[in-house]
Amino acid sequence: MYNILEKNAEVERVVFEDSDPVKGFVLLPDLKWNQKQMENMYLVAICHARGIKSLRDLNQSHLPLLKNILIKGQVTILVVLTL
């Protein structure tokens, strides 16, 4: 995971990146998706904040991060679908 965030691995698979250290994230296709059938699209968001290891670590202070992922993720998906 850290190799992806530091651009040492899977750089060519990154669909979108917001480099903000607090609200930023990397969006890339999940291995479940064959990248051909758009109706089966799976994307994974990996946040730049190092203190978050799982969903259980999230609290109210992470709402700006989650809203950023939601908004920018939706825009990215719309762009991908129109290509």
mmCIF file of the N, C-alpha and C atoms, coordinates in Angstrom:
data_MODEL
# 
_entry.id   MODEL 
# 
loop_
_atom_site.group_PDB 
_atom_site.id 
_atom_site.type_symbol 
_atom_site.label_atom_id 
_atom_site.label_alt_id 
_atom_site.label_comp_id 
_atom_site.label_asym_id 
_atom_site.label_entity_id 
_atom_site.label_seq_id 
_atom_site.pdbx_PDB_ins_code 
_atom_site.Cartn_x 
_atom_site.Cartn_y 
_atom_site.Cartn_z 
_atom_site.occupancy 
_atom_site.B_iso_or_equiv 
_atom_site.pdbx_formal_charge 
_atom_site.auth_seq_id 
_atom_site.auth_comp_id 
_atom_site.auth_asym_id 
_atom_site.auth_atom_id 
_atom_site.pdbx_PDB_model_num 
ATOM 1   N N  . MET A 1 1  ? 0.817   -1.179 0.000   1.00 0.00 ? 1  MET A N  1 
ATOM 2   C CA . MET A 1 1  ? 0.000   0.000  0.000   1.00 0.00 ? 1  MET A CA 1 
ATOM 3   C C  . MET A 1 1  ? 0.872   1.258  0.000   1.00 0.00 ? 1  MET A C  1 
ATOM 4   N N  . TYR A 1 2  ? 1.897   1.279  0.840   1.00 0.00 ? 2  TYR A N  1 
ATOM 5   C CA . TYR A 1 2  ? 2.760   2.460  0.888   1.00 0.00 ? 2  TYR A CA 1 
ATOM 6   C C  . TYR A 1 2  ? 3.536   2.630  -0.408  1.00 0.00 ? 2  TYR A C  1 
ATOM 7   N N  . ASN A 1 3  ? 3.877   1.527  -1.077  1.00 0.00 ? 3  ASN A N  1 
ATOM 8   C CA . ASN A 1 3  ? 4.559   1.630  -2.366  1.00 0.00 ? 3  ASN A CA 1 
ATOM 9   C C  . ASN A 1 3  ? 3.682   2.322  -3.400  1.00 0.00 ? 3  ASN A C  1 
ATOM 10  N N  . ILE A 1 4  ? 2.386   2.085  -3.356  1.00 0.00 ? 4  ILE A N  1 
ATOM 11  C CA . ILE A 1 4  ? 1.460   2.759  -4.269  1.00 0.00 ? 4  ILE A CA 1 
ATOM 12  C C  . ILE A 1 4  ? 1.422   4.253  -3.946  1.00 0.00 ? 4  ILE A C  1 
ATOM 13  N N  . LEU A 1 5  ? 1.309   4.596  -2.681  1.00 0.00 ? 5  LEU A N  1 
ATOM 14  C CA . LEU A 1 5  ? 1.253   6.006  -2.282  1.00 0.00 ? 5  LEU A CA 1 
ATOM 15  C C  . LEU A 1 5  ? 2.547   6.749  -2.598  1.00 0.00 ? 5  LEU A C  1 
ATOM 16  N N  . GLU A 1 6  ? 3.673   6.059  -2.517  1.00 0.00 ? 6  GLU A N  1 
ATOM 17  C CA . GLU A 1 6  ? 4.970   6.684  -2.791  1.00 0.00 ? 6  GLU A CA 1 
ATOM 18  C C  . GLU A 1 6  ? 5.376   6.562  -4.261  1.00 0.00 ? 6  GLU A C  1 
ATOM 19  N N  . LYS A 1 7  ? 4.463   6.050  -5.084  1.00 0.00 ? 7  LYS A N  1 
ATOM 20  C CA . LYS A 1 7  ? 4.668   5.899  -6.533  1.00 0.00 ? 7  LYS A CA 1 
ATOM 21  C C  . LYS A 1 7  ? 5.817   4.961  -6.881  1.00 0.00 ? 7  LYS A C  1 
ATOM 22  N N  . ASN A 1 8  ? 5.998   3.923  -6.077  1.00 0.00 ? 8  ASN A N  1 
ATOM 23  C CA . ASN A 1 8  ? 7.006   2.904  -6.346  1.00 0.00 ? 8  ASN A CA 1 
ATOM 24  C C  . ASN A 1 8  ? 6.393   1.657  -6.972  1.00 0.00 ? 8  ASN A C  1 
ATOM 25  N N  . ALA A 1 9  ? 5.062   1.587  -7.009  1.00 0.00 ? 9  ALA A N  1 
ATOM 26  C CA . ALA A 1 9  ? 4.382   0.413  -7.561  1.00 0.00 ? 9  ALA A CA 1 
ATOM 27  C C  . ALA A 1 9  ? 3.049   0.834  -8.161  1.00 0.00 ? 9  ALA A C  1 
ATOM 28  N N  . GLU A 1 10 ? 2.637   0.146  -9.188  1.00 0.00 ? 10 GLU A N  1 
ATOM 29  C CA . GLU A 1 10 ? 1.325   0.295  -9.824  1.00 0.00 ? 10 GLU A CA 1 
ATOM 30  C C  . GLU A 1 10 ? 1.012   1.721  -10.263 1.00 0.00 ? 10 GLU A C  1 
ATOM 31  N N  . VAL A 1 11 ? 2.012   2.476  -10.633 1.00 0.00 ? 11 VAL A N  1 
ATOM 32  C CA . VAL A 1 11 ? 1.831   3.862  -11.054 1.00 0.00 ? 11 VAL A CA 1 
ATOM 33  C C  . VAL A 1 11 ? 0.933   3.950  -12.280 1.00 0.00 ? 11 VAL A C  1 
ATOM 34  N N  . GLU A 1 12 ? 1.075   3.001  -13.190 1.00 0.00 ? 12 GLU A N  1 
ATOM 35  C CA . GLU A 1 12 ? 0.299   3.017  -14.434 1.00 0.00 ? 12 GLU A CA 1 
ATOM 36  C C  . GLU A 1 12 ? -1.179  2.706  -14.208 1.00 0.00 ? 12 GLU A C  1 
ATOM 37  N N  . ARG A 1 13 ? -1.530  2.151  -13.078 1.00 0.00 ? 13 ARG A N  1 
ATOM 38  C CA . ARG A 1 13 ? -2.925  1.786  -12.784 1.00 0.00 ? 13 ARG A CA 1 
ATOM 39  C C  . ARG A 1 13 ? -3.702  2.894  -12.079 1.00 0.00 ? 13 ARG A C  1 
ATOM 40  N N  . VAL A 1 14 ? -3.028  3.925  -11.608 1.00 0.00 ? 14 VAL A N  1 
ATOM 41  C CA . VAL A 1 14 ? -3.692  4.998  -10.857 1.00 0.00 ? 14 VAL A CA 1 
ATOM 42  C C  . VAL A 1 14 ? -4.654  5.742  -11.778 1.00 0.00 ? 14 VAL A C  1 
ATOM 43  N N  . VAL A 1 15 ? -5.903  5.825  -11.359 1.00 0.00 ? 15 VAL A N  1 
ATOM 44  C CA . VAL A 1 15 ? -6.943  6.507  -12.123 1.00 0.00 ? 15 VAL A CA 1 
ATOM 45  C C  . VAL A 1 15 ? -6.988  7.983  -11.740 1.00 0.00 ? 15 VAL A C  1 
ATOM 46  N N  . PHE A 1 16 ? -6.794  8.269  -10.449 1.00 0.00 ? 16 PHE A N  1 
ATOM 47  C CA . PHE A 1 16 ? -6.844  9.641  -9.946  1.00 0.00 ? 16 PHE A CA 1 
ATOM 48  C C  . PHE A 1 16 ? -6.015  9.729  -8.676  1.00 0.00 ? 16 PHE A C  1 
ATOM 49  N N  . GLU A 1 17 ? -5.409  10.910 -8.462  1.00 0.00 ? 17 GLU A N  1 
ATOM 50  C CA . GLU A 1 17 ? -4.702  11.137 -7.202  1.00 0.00 ? 17 GLU A CA 1 
ATOM 51  C C  . GLU A 1 17 ? -4.915  12.565 -6.744  1.00 0.00 ? 17 GLU A C  1 
ATOM 52  N N  . ASP A 1 18 ? -5.253  12.711 -5.481  1.00 0.00 ? 18 ASP A N  1 
ATOM 53  C CA . ASP A 1 18 ? -5.295  13.988 -4.793  1.00 0.00 ? 18 ASP A CA 1 
ATOM 54  C C  . ASP A 1 18 ? -4.152  13.922 -3.787  1.00 0.00 ? 18 ASP A C  1 
ATOM 55  N N  . SER A 1 19 ? -3.150  14.746 -3.958  1.00 0.00 ? 19 SER A N  1 
ATOM 56  C CA . SER A 1 19 ? -1.930  14.622 -3.153  1.00 0.00 ? 19 SER A CA 1 
ATOM 57  C C  . SER A 1 19 ? -1.980  15.364 -1.818  1.00 0.00 ? 19 SER A C  1 
ATOM 58  N N  . ASP A 1 20 ? -3.102  15.915 -1.444  1.00 0.00 ? 20 ASP A N  1 
ATOM 59  C CA . ASP A 1 20 ? -3.231  16.581 -0.152  1.00 0.00 ? 20 ASP A CA 1 
ATOM 60  C C  . ASP A 1 20 ? -2.884  15.594 0.966   1.00 0.00 ? 20 ASP A C  1 
ATOM 61  N N  . PRO A 1 21 ? -1.994  15.966 1.906   1.00 0.00 ? 21 PRO A N  1 
ATOM 62  C CA . PRO A 1 21 ? -1.586  15.016 2.954   1.00 0.00 ? 21 PRO A CA 1 
ATOM 63  C C  . PRO A 1 21 ? -2.677  14.658 3.950   1.00 0.00 ? 21 PRO A C  1 
ATOM 64  N N  . VAL A 1 22 ? -3.705  15.487 4.091   1.00 0.00 ? 22 VAL A N  1 
ATOM 65  C CA . VAL A 1 22 ? -4.778  15.217 5.051   1.00 0.00 ? 22 VAL A CA 1 
ATOM 66  C C  . VAL A 1 22 ? -6.006  14.628 4.369   1.00 0.00 ? 22 VAL A C  1 
ATOM 67  N N  . LYS A 1 23 ? -6.454  15.248 3.273   1.00 0.00 ? 23 LYS A N  1 
ATOM 68  C CA . LYS A 1 23 ? -7.678  14.819 2.600   1.00 0.00 ? 23 LYS A CA 1 
ATOM 69  C C  . LYS A 1 23 ? -7.406  14.055 1.305   1.00 0.00 ? 23 LYS A C  1 
ATOM 70  N N  . GLY A 1 24 ? -6.142  13.845 0.973   1.00 0.00 ? 24 GLY A N  1 
ATOM 71  C CA . GLY A 1 24 ? -5.792  13.234 -0.298  1.00 0.00 ? 24 GLY A CA 1 
ATOM 72  C C  . GLY A 1 24 ? -5.897  11.724 -0.319  1.00 0.00 ? 24 GLY A C  1 
ATOM 73  N N  . PHE A 1 25 ? -5.975  11.201 -1.544  1.00 0.00 ? 25 PHE A N  1 
ATOM 74  C CA . PHE A 1 25 ? -6.115  9.765  -1.726  1.00 0.00 ? 25 PHE A CA 1 
ATOM 75  C C  . PHE A 1 25 ? -5.688  9.384  -3.142  1.00 0.00 ? 25 PHE A C  1 
ATOM 76  N N  . VAL A 1 26 ? -5.503  8.092  -3.344  1.00 0.00 ? 26 VAL A N  1 
ATOM 77  C CA . VAL A 1 26 ? -5.210  7.535  -4.658  1.00 0.00 ? 26 VAL A CA 1 
ATOM 78  C C  . VAL A 1 26 ? -6.368  6.615  -5.011  1.00 0.00 ? 26 VAL A C  1 
ATOM 79  N N  . LEU A 1 27 ? -6.849  6.723  -6.237  1.00 0.00 ? 27 LEU A N  1 
ATOM 80  C CA . LEU A 1 27 ? -7.944  5.893  -6.714  1.00 0.00 ? 27 LEU A CA 1 
ATOM 81  C C  . LEU A 1 27 ? -7.411  4.994  -7.813  1.00 0.00 ? 27 LEU A C  1 
ATOM 82  N N  . LEU A 1 28 ? -7.552  3.672  -7.630  1.00 0.00 ? 28 LEU A N  1 
ATOM 83  C CA . LEU A 1 28 ? -7.083  2.727  -8.634  1.00 0.00 ? 28 LEU A CA 1 
ATOM 84  C C  . LEU A 1 28 ? -8.025  1.545  -8.744  1.00 0.00 ? 28 LEU A C  1 
ATOM 85  N N  . PRO A 1 29 ? -8.003  0.863  -9.893  1.00 0.00 ? 29 PRO A N  1 
ATOM 86  C CA . PRO A 1 29 ? -8.907  -0.274 -10.083 1.00 0.00 ? 29 PRO A CA 1 
ATOM 87  C C  . PRO A 1 29 ? -8.580  -1.433 -9.152  1.00 0.00 ? 29 PRO A C  1 
ATOM 88  N N  . ASP A 1 30 ? -9.610  -2.059 -8.632  1.00 0.00 ? 30 ASP A N  1 
ATOM 89  C CA . ASP A 1 30 ? -9.461  -3.261 -7.827  1.00 0.00 ? 30 ASP A CA 1 
ATOM 90  C C  . ASP A 1 30 ? -9.133  -4.428 -8.755  1.00 0.00 ? 30 ASP A C  1 
ATOM 91  N N  . LEU A 1 31 ? -8.479  -5.430 -8.233  1.00 0.00 ? 31 LEU A N  1 
ATOM 92  C CA . LEU A 1 31 ? -8.122  -6.595 -9.044  1.00 0.00 ? 31 LEU A CA 1 
ATOM 93  C C  . LEU A 1 31 ? -9.339  -7.386 -9.503  1.00 0.00 ? 31 LEU A C  1 
ATOM 94  N N  . LYS A 1 32 ? -10.508 -7.213 -8.838  1.00 0.00 ? 32 LYS A N  1 
ATOM 95  C CA . LYS A 1 32 ? -11.736 -7.903 -9.238  1.00 0.00 ? 32 LYS A CA 1 
ATOM 96  C C  . LYS A 1 32 ? -12.238 -7.436 -10.600 1.00 0.00 ? 32 LYS A C  1 
ATOM 97  N N  . TRP A 1 33 ? -11.922 -6.192 -10.963 1.00 0.00 ? 33 TRP A N  1 
ATOM 98  C CA . TRP A 1 33 ? -12.453 -5.600 -12.179 1.00 0.00 ? 33 TRP A CA 1 
ATOM 99  C C  . TRP A 1 33 ? -11.558 -5.930 -13.362 1.00 0.00 ? 33 TRP A C  1 
ATOM 100 N N  . ASN A 1 34 ? -12.155 -6.407 -14.447 1.00 0.00 ? 34 ASN A N  1 
ATOM 101 C CA . ASN A 1 34 ? -11.371 -6.761 -15.634 1.00 0.00 ? 34 ASN A CA 1 
ATOM 102 C C  . ASN A 1 34 ? -11.048 -5.554 -16.500 1.00 0.00 ? 34 ASN A C  1 
ATOM 103 N N  . GLN A 1 35 ? -11.487 -4.374 -16.129 1.00 0.00 ? 35 GLN A N  1 
ATOM 104 C CA . GLN A 1 35 ? -11.258 -3.100 -16.803 1.00 0.00 ? 35 GLN A CA 1 
ATOM 105 C C  . GLN A 1 35 ? -11.848 -3.060 -18.207 1.00 0.00 ? 35 GLN A C  1 
ATOM 106 N N  . LYS A 1 36 ? -12.823 -3.917 -18.469 1.00 0.00 ? 36 LYS A N  1 
ATOM 107 C CA . LYS A 1 36 ? -13.495 -3.919 -19.764 1.00 0.00 ? 36 LYS A CA 1 
ATOM 108 C C  . LYS A 1 36 ? -14.980 -3.627 -19.598 1.00 0.00 ? 36 LYS A C  1 
ATOM 109 N N  . GLN A 1 37 ? -15.625 -4.297 -18.667 1.00 0.00 ? 37 GLN A N  1 
ATOM 110 C CA . GLN A 1 37 ? -17.057 -4.120 -18.454 1.00 0.00 ? 37 GLN A CA 1 
ATOM 111 C C  . GLN A 1 37 ? -17.284 -3.011 -17.429 1.00 0.00 ? 37 GLN A C  1 
ATOM 112 N N  . MET A 1 38 ? -17.749 -1.874 -17.917 1.00 0.00 ? 38 MET A N  1 
ATOM 113 C CA . MET A 1 38 ? -17.907 -0.719 -17.048 1.00 0.00 ? 38 MET A CA 1 
ATOM 114 C C  . MET A 1 38 ? -18.966 -0.943 -15.963 1.00 0.00 ? 38 MET A C  1 
ATOM 115 N N  . GLU A 1 39 ? -19.957 -1.801 -16.232 1.00 0.00 ? 39 GLU A N  1 
ATOM 116 C CA . GLU A 1 39 ? -20.991 -2.040 -15.222 1.00 0.00 ? 39 GLU A CA 1 
ATOM 117 C C  . GLU A 1 39 ? -20.450 -2.839 -14.033 1.00 0.00 ? 39 GLU A C  1 
ATOM 118 N N  . ASN A 1 40 ? -19.285 -3.436 -14.171 1.00 0.00 ? 40 ASN A N  1 
ATOM 119 C CA . ASN A 1 40 ? -18.665 -4.197 -13.082 1.00 0.00 ? 40 ASN A CA 1 
ATOM 120 C C  . ASN A 1 40 ? -17.455 -3.470 -12.487 1.00 0.00 ? 40 ASN A C  1 
ATOM 121 N N  . MET A 1 41 ? -17.394 -2.155 -12.668 1.00 0.00 ? 41 MET A N  1 
ATOM 122 C CA . MET A 1 41 ? -16.223 -1.387 -12.237 1.00 0.00 ? 41 MET A CA 1 
ATOM 123 C C  . MET A 1 41 ? -16.068 -1.407 -10.712 1.00 0.00 ? 41 MET A C  1 
ATOM 124 N N  . TYR A 1 42 ? -14.886 -1.724 -10.256 1.00 0.00 ? 42 TYR A N  1 
ATOM 125 C CA . TYR A 1 42 ? -14.511 -1.668 -8.847  1.00 0.00 ? 42 TYR A CA 1 
ATOM 126 C C  . TYR A 1 42 ? -13.289 -0.778 -8.739  1.00 0.00 ? 42 TYR A C  1 
ATOM 127 N N  . LEU A 1 43 ? -13.351 0.243  -7.905  1.00 0.00 ? 43 LEU A N  1 
ATOM 128 C CA . LEU A 1 43 ? -12.207 1.113  -7.659  1.00 0.00 ? 43 LEU A CA 1 
ATOM 129 C C  . LEU A 1 43 ? -11.919 1.123  -6.167  1.00 0.00 ? 43 LEU A C  1 
ATOM 130 N N  . VAL A 1 44 ? -10.650 1.283  -5.830  1.00 0.00 ? 44 VAL A N  1 
ATOM 131 C CA . VAL A 1 44 ? -10.217 1.314  -4.435  1.00 0.00 ? 44 VAL A CA 1 
ATOM 132 C C  . VAL A 1 44 ? -9.606  2.680  -4.157  1.00 0.00 ? 44 VAL A C  1 
ATOM 133 N N  . ALA A 1 45 ? -9.980  3.283  -3.043  1.00 0.00 ? 45 ALA A N  1 
ATOM 134 C CA . ALA A 1 45 ? -9.393  4.548  -2.603  1.00 0.00 ? 45 ALA A CA 1 
ATOM 135 C C  . ALA A 1 45 ? -8.447  4.257  -1.443  1.00 0.00 ? 45 ALA A C  1 
ATOM 136 N N  . ILE A 1 46 ? -7.205  4.677  -1.606  1.00 0.00 ? 46 ILE A N  1 
ATOM 137 C CA . ILE A 1 46 ? -6.200  4.536  -0.543  1.00 0.00 ? 46 ILE A CA 1 
ATOM 138 C C  . ILE A 1 46 ? -5.826  5.947  -0.100  1.00 0.00 ? 46 ILE A C  1 
ATOM 139 N N  . CYS A 1 47 ? -6.064  6.265  1.167   1.00 0.00 ? 47 CYS A N  1 
ATOM 140 C CA . CYS A 1 47 ? -5.820  7.629  1.639   1.00 0.00 ? 47 CYS A CA 1 
ATOM 141 C C  . CYS A 1 47 ? -4.350  7.842  1.982   1.00 0.00 ? 47 CYS A C  1 
ATOM 142 N N  . HIS A 1 48 ? -3.934  9.096  1.840   1.00 0.00 ? 48 HIS A N  1 
ATOM 143 C CA . HIS A 1 48 ? -2.546  9.463  2.145   1.00 0.00 ? 48 HIS A CA 1 
ATOM 144 C C  . HIS A 1 48 ? -2.289  9.551  3.657   1.00 0.00 ? 48 HIS A C  1 
ATOM 145 N N  . ALA A 1 49 ? -3.322  9.725  4.445   1.00 0.00 ? 49 ALA A N  1 
ATOM 146 C CA . ALA A 1 49 ? -3.158  9.815  5.900   1.00 0.00 ? 49 ALA A CA 1 
ATOM 147 C C  . ALA A 1 49 ? -2.661  8.466  6.429   1.00 0.00 ? 49 ALA A C  1 
ATOM 148 N N  . ARG A 1 50 ? -1.487  8.444  7.001   1.00 0.00 ? 50 ARG A N  1 
ATOM 149 C CA . ARG A 1 50 ? -0.851  7.194  7.430   1.00 0.00 ? 50 ARG A CA 1 
ATOM 150 C C  . ARG A 1 50 ? -1.461  6.575  8.681   1.00 0.00 ? 50 ARG A C  1 
ATOM 151 N N  . GLY A 1 51 ? -2.202  7.318  9.450   1.00 0.00 ? 51 GLY A N  1 
ATOM 152 C CA . GLY A 1 51 ? -2.751  6.784  10.687  1.00 0.00 ? 51 GLY A CA 1 
ATOM 153 C C  . GLY A 1 51 ? -3.981  5.906  10.501  1.00 0.00 ? 51 GLY A C  1 
ATOM 154 N N  . ILE A 1 52 ? -4.517  5.868  9.295   1.00 0.00 ? 52 ILE A N  1 
ATOM 155 C CA . ILE A 1 52 ? -5.731  5.098  9.038   1.00 0.00 ? 52 ILE A CA 1 
ATOM 156 C C  . ILE A 1 52 ? -5.346  3.738  8.462   1.00 0.00 ? 52 ILE A C  1 
ATOM 157 N N  . LYS A 1 53 ? -5.615  2.690  9.202   1.00 0.00 ? 53 LYS A N  1 
ATOM 158 C CA . LYS A 1 53 ? -5.271  1.337  8.757   1.00 0.00 ? 53 LYS A CA 1 
ATOM 159 C C  . LYS A 1 53 ? -6.504  0.558  8.301   1.00 0.00 ? 53 LYS A C  1 
ATOM 160 N N  . SER A 1 54 ? -7.684  0.904  8.869   1.00 0.00 ? 54 SER A N  1 
ATOM 161 C CA . SER A 1 54 ? -8.921  0.214  8.503   1.00 0.00 ? 54 SER A CA 1 
ATOM 162 C C  . SER A 1 54 ? -10.095 1.145  8.765   1.00 0.00 ? 54 SER A C  1 
ATOM 163 N N  . LEU A 1 55 ? -11.278 0.693  8.390   1.00 0.00 ? 55 LEU A N  1 
ATOM 164 C CA . LEU A 1 55 ? -12.487 1.485  8.639   1.00 0.00 ? 55 LEU A CA 1 
ATOM 165 C C  . LEU A 1 55 ? -12.702 1.753  10.120  1.00 0.00 ? 55 LEU A C  1 
ATOM 166 N N  . ARG A 1 56 ? -12.237 0.878  10.956  1.00 0.00 ? 56 ARG A N  1 
ATOM 167 C CA . ARG A 1 56 ? -12.409 1.051  12.410  1.00 0.00 ? 56 ARG A CA 1 
ATOM 168 C C  . ARG A 1 56 ? -11.635 2.240  12.953  1.00 0.00 ? 56 ARG A C  1 
ATOM 169 N N  . ASP A 1 57 ? -10.628 2.691  12.224  1.00 0.00 ? 57 ASP A N  1 
ATOM 170 C CA . ASP A 1 57 ? -9.839  3.839  12.661  1.00 0.00 ? 57 ASP A CA 1 
ATOM 171 C C  . ASP A 1 57 ? -10.525 5.167  12.358  1.00 0.00 ? 57 ASP A C  1 
ATOM 172 N N  . LEU A 1 58 ? -11.556 5.149  11.532  1.00 0.00 ? 58 LEU A N  1 
ATOM 173 C CA . LEU A 1 58 ? -12.223 6.389  11.137  1.00 0.00 ? 58 LEU A CA 1 
ATOM 174 C C  . LEU A 1 58 ? -13.077 6.941  12.267  1.00 0.00 ? 58 LEU A C  1 
ATOM 175 N N  . ASN A 1 59 ? -13.083 8.269  12.357  1.00 0.00 ? 59 ASN A N  1 
ATOM 176 C CA . ASN A 1 59 ? -13.939 8.953  13.322  1.00 0.00 ? 59 ASN A CA 1 
ATOM 177 C C  . ASN A 1 59 ? -14.429 10.251 12.690  1.00 0.00 ? 59 ASN A C  1 
ATOM 178 N N  . GLN A 1 60 ? -15.074 11.073 13.460  1.00 0.00 ? 60 GLN A N  1 
ATOM 179 C CA . GLN A 1 60 ? -15.669 12.306 12.941  1.00 0.00 ? 60 GLN A CA 1 
ATOM 180 C C  . GLN A 1 60 ? -14.635 13.235 12.311  1.00 0.00 ? 60 GLN A C  1 
ATOM 181 N N  . SER A 1 61 ? -13.416 13.205 12.770  1.00 0.00 ? 61 SER A N  1 
ATOM 182 C CA . SER A 1 61 ? -12.383 14.084 12.213  1.00 0.00 ? 61 SER A CA 1 
ATOM 183 C C  . SER A 1 61 ? -12.020 13.716 10.772  1.00 0.00 ? 61 SER A C  1 
ATOM 184 N N  . HIS A 1 62 ? -12.403 12.526 10.327  1.00 0.00 ? 62 HIS A N  1 
ATOM 185 C CA . HIS A 1 62 ? -12.093 12.080 8.971   1.00 0.00 ? 62 HIS A CA 1 
ATOM 186 C C  . HIS A 1 62 ? -13.193 12.410 7.957   1.00 0.00 ? 62 HIS A C  1 
ATOM 187 N N  . LEU A 1 63 ? -14.242 13.101 8.396   1.00 0.00 ? 63 LEU A N  1 
ATOM 188 C CA . LEU A 1 63 ? -15.337 13.450 7.485   1.00 0.00 ? 63 LEU A CA 1 
ATOM 189 C C  . LEU A 1 63 ? -14.864 14.261 6.271   1.00 0.00 ? 63 LEU A C  1 
ATOM 190 N N  . PRO A 1 64 ? -13.957 15.244 6.421   1.00 0.00 ? 64 PRO A N  1 
ATOM 191 C CA . PRO A 1 64 ? -13.481 15.957 5.230   1.00 0.00 ? 64 PRO A CA 1 
ATOM 192 C C  . PRO A 1 64 ? -12.782 15.022 4.226   1.00 0.00 ? 64 PRO A C  1 
ATOM 193 N N  . LEU A 1 65 ? -12.034 14.058 4.716   1.00 0.00 ? 65 LEU A N  1 
ATOM 194 C CA . LEU A 1 65 ? -11.390 13.072 3.846   1.00 0.00 ? 65 LEU A CA 1 
ATOM 195 C C  . LEU A 1 65 ? -12.440 12.250 3.110   1.00 0.00 ? 65 LEU A C  1 
ATOM 196 N N  . LEU A 1 66 ? -13.437 11.745 3.835   1.00 0.00 ? 66 LEU A N  1 
ATOM 197 C CA . LEU A 1 66 ? -14.473 10.913 3.227   1.00 0.00 ? 66 LEU A CA 1 
ATOM 198 C C  . LEU A 1 66 ? -15.298 11.691 2.208   1.00 0.00 ? 66 LEU A C  1 
ATOM 199 N N  . LYS A 1 67 ? -15.611 12.954 2.519   1.00 0.00 ? 67 LYS A N  1 
ATOM 200 C CA . LYS A 1 67 ? -16.350 13.782 1.562   1.00 0.00 ? 67 LYS A CA 1 
ATOM 201 C C  . LYS A 1 67 ? -15.519 14.053 0.321   1.00 0.00 ? 67 LYS A C  1 
ATOM 202 N N  . ASN A 1 68 ? -14.222 14.265 0.494   1.00 0.00 ? 68 ASN A N  1 
ATOM 203 C CA . ASN A 1 68 ? -13.317 14.482 -0.637  1.00 0.00 ? 68 ASN A CA 1 
ATOM 204 C C  . ASN A 1 68 ? -13.270 13.246 -1.534  1.00 0.00 ? 68 ASN A C  1 
ATOM 205 N N  . ILE A 1 69 ? -13.177 12.069 -0.937  1.00 0.00 ? 69 ILE A N  1 
ATOM 206 C CA . ILE A 1 69 ? -13.170 10.823 -1.711  1.00 0.00 ? 69 ILE A CA 1 
ATOM 207 C C  . ILE A 1 69 ? -14.495 10.669 -2.461  1.00 0.00 ? 69 ILE A C  1 
ATOM 208 N N  . LEU A 1 70 ? -15.598 10.956 -1.797  1.00 0.00 ? 70 LEU A N  1 
ATOM 209 C CA . LEU A 1 70 ? -16.913 10.830 -2.426  1.00 0.00 ? 70 LEU A CA 1 
ATOM 210 C C  . LEU A 1 70 ? -17.036 11.755 -3.635  1.00 0.00 ? 70 LEU A C  1 
ATOM 211 N N  . ILE A 1 71 ? -16.756 13.026 -3.438  1.00 0.00 ? 71 ILE A N  1 
ATOM 212 C CA . ILE A 1 71 ? -16.955 14.011 -4.500  1.00 0.00 ? 71 ILE A CA 1 
ATOM 213 C C  . ILE A 1 71 ? -15.984 13.791 -5.659  1.00 0.00 ? 71 ILE A C  1 
ATOM 214 N N  . LYS A 1 72 ? -14.700 13.707 -5.359  1.00 0.00 ? 72 LYS A N  1 
ATOM 215 C CA . LYS A 1 72 ? -13.711 13.550 -6.434  1.00 0.00 ? 72 LYS A CA 1 
ATOM 216 C C  . LYS A 1 72 ? -13.778 12.162 -7.056  1.00 0.00 ? 72 LYS A C  1 
ATOM 217 N N  . GLY A 1 73 ? -14.168 11.179 -6.275  1.00 0.00 ? 73 GLY A N  1 
ATOM 218 C CA . GLY A 1 73 ? -14.343 9.832  -6.813  1.00 0.00 ? 73 GLY A CA 1 
ATOM 219 C C  . GLY A 1 73 ? -15.487 9.778  -7.800  1.00 0.00 ? 73 GLY A C  1 
ATOM 220 N N  . GLN A 1 74 ? -16.606 10.428 -7.460  1.00 0.00 ? 74 GLN A N  1 
ATOM 221 C CA . GLN A 1 74 ? -17.757 10.456 -8.370  1.00 0.00 ? 74 GLN A CA 1 
ATOM 222 C C  . GLN A 1 74 ? -17.414 11.171 -9.672  1.00 0.00 ? 74 GLN A C  1 
ATOM 223 N N  . VAL A 1 75 ? -16.714 12.293 -9.584  1.00 0.00 ? 75 VAL A N  1 
ATOM 224 C CA . VAL A 1 75 ? -16.315 13.026 -10.790 1.00 0.00 ? 75 VAL A CA 1 
ATOM 225 C C  . VAL A 1 75 ? -15.400 12.169 -11.652 1.00 0.00 ? 75 VAL A C  1 
ATOM 226 N N  . THR A 1 76 ? -14.447 11.489 -11.031 1.00 0.00 ? 76 THR A N  1 
ATOM 227 C CA . THR A 1 76 ? -13.521 10.624 -11.769 1.00 0.00 ? 76 THR A CA 1 
ATOM 228 C C  . THR A 1 76 ? -14.264 9.487  -12.456 1.00 0.00 ? 76 THR A C  1 
ATOM 229 N N  . ILE A 1 77 ? -15.215 8.885  -11.769 1.00 0.00 ? 77 ILE A N  1 
ATOM 230 C CA . ILE A 1 77 ? -15.989 7.790  -12.360 1.00 0.00 ? 77 ILE A CA 1 
ATOM 231 C C  . ILE A 1 77 ? -16.786 8.294  -13.561 1.00 0.00 ? 77 ILE A C  1 
ATOM 232 N N  . LEU A 1 78 ? -17.374 9.478  -13.447 1.00 0.00 ? 78 LEU A N  1 
ATOM 233 C CA . LEU A 1 78 ? -18.120 10.042 -14.582 1.00 0.00 ? 78 LEU A CA 1 
ATOM 234 C C  . LEU A 1 78 ? -17.214 10.282 -15.776 1.00 0.00 ? 78 LEU A C  1 
ATOM 235 N N  . VAL A 1 79 ? -15.999 10.748 -15.526 1.00 0.00 ? 79 VAL A N  1 
ATOM 236 C CA . VAL A 1 79 ? -15.045 10.972 -16.606 1.00 0.00 ? 79 VAL A CA 1 
ATOM 237 C C  . VAL A 1 79 ? -14.646 9.650  -17.245 1.00 0.00 ? 79 VAL A C  1 
ATOM 238 N N  . VAL A 1 80 ? -14.381 8.635  -16.435 1.00 0.00 ? 80 VAL A N  1 
ATOM 239 C CA . VAL A 1 80 ? -14.004 7.320  -16.950 1.00 0.00 ? 80 VAL A CA 1 
ATOM 240 C C  . VAL A 1 80 ? -15.133 6.725  -17.783 1.00 0.00 ? 80 VAL A C  1 
ATOM 241 N N  . LEU A 1 81 ? -16.372 6.882  -17.340 1.00 0.00 ? 81 LEU A N  1 
ATOM 242 C CA . LEU A 1 81 ? -17.506 6.329  -18.061 1.00 0.00 ? 81 LEU A CA 1 
ATOM 243 C C  . LEU A 1 81 ? -17.748 7.012  -19.413 1.00 0.00 ? 81 LEU A C  1 
ATOM 244 N N  . THR A 1 82 ? -17.338 8.275  -19.524 1.00 0.00 ? 82 THR A N  1 
ATOM 245 C CA . THR A 1 82 ? -17.544 8.981  -20.780 1.00 0.00 ? 82 THR A CA 1 
ATOM 246 C C  . THR A 1 82 ? -16.433 8.743  -21.788 1.00 0.00 ? 82 THR A C  1 
ATOM 247 N N  . LEU A 1 83 ? -15.360 8.108  -21.387 1.00 0.00 ? 83 LEU A N  1 
ATOM 248 C CA . LEU A 1 83 ? -14.252 7.832  -22.327 1.00 0.00 ? 83 LEU A CA 1 
ATOM 249 C C  . LEU A 1 83 ? -14.573 6.695  -23.261 1.00 0.00 ? 83 LEU A C  1 
# 
